[in-house]
Amino acid sequence: MRQCVWLVWLLLLGVVAGCPVTQSQDTPVDYKYLKDQVTDSGYYLYIPSTYDGKKTYPLVITLHGT
């Protein structure tokens, strides 16, 4: 039984040690903070620098805490 426990710990250590460490990505600095005039609620708007107004893109809305 003890050998089985040590084997599990050894395998777990090998799995954890083999996980890659991801590099932190820089966050875009061109977010715009806007406020709704009716509800006075604020939100952030990000438009990428590669945005082309003549193309169609999907709309992505992120709701936090709802």
C-alpha positions in Angstrom: 0.0 0.0 0.0 2.8 2.4 0.9 4.5 1.7 -2.5 1.3 2.6 -4.2 1.0 5.9 -2.4 4.6 6.8 -3.2 4.0 5.8 -6.9 1.0 8.1 -7.1 2.9 11.0 -5.6 5.8 10.4 -7.9 3.5 10.3 -11.0 1.7 13.5 -9.8 5.0 15.3 -9.3 6.0 14.3 -12.8 2.7 15.6 -14.3 3.0 18.9 -12.4 6.6 19.4 -13.3 5.8 18.8 -17.0 3.2 21.5 -17.2 4.4 24.5 -19.3 4.5 27.9 -17.7 2.6 30.4 -19.9 4.0 33.9 -20.5 1.9 36.8 -19.3 0.4 38.6 -22.2 0.3 42.4 -22.3 -3.2 43.8 -22.0 -4.3 46.3 -24.5 -4.0 49.9 -23.3 -6.5 51.4 -25.6 -9.6 50.4 -23.7 -12.2 53.2 -23.5 -14.3 53.6 -20.4 -17.8 54.9 -21.2 -20.9 55.6 -19.2 -24.5 55.0 -20.1 -26.4 58.3 -19.8 -29.6 56.6 -18.7 -28.4 54.1 -16.1 -25.1 55.8 -15.3 -23.5 52.4 -15.6 -19.9 52.2 -16.8 -18.4 49.8 -19.3 -15.1 49.3 -21.2 -15.0 49.4 -25.0 -12.0 47.9 -26.8 -11.6 48.3 -30.6 -8.5 46.6 -32.0 -6.1 48.6 -34.1 -6.7 46.2 -36.9 -10.4 46.9 -37.0 -11.8 47.6 -40.5 -15.2 49.2 -40.4 -16.0 47.8 -43.9 -15.8 44.2 -42.7 -18.4 42.4 -40.6 -17.3 41.0 -37.3 -19.1 39.0 -34.5 -20.1 41.0 -31.5 -18.5 39.7 -28.2 -20.1 40.8 -24.9 -18.6 39.9 -21.6 -20.8 40.1 -18.5 -19.0 39.8 -15.2 -21.0 39.0 -12.1 -24.4 38.5 -13.7 
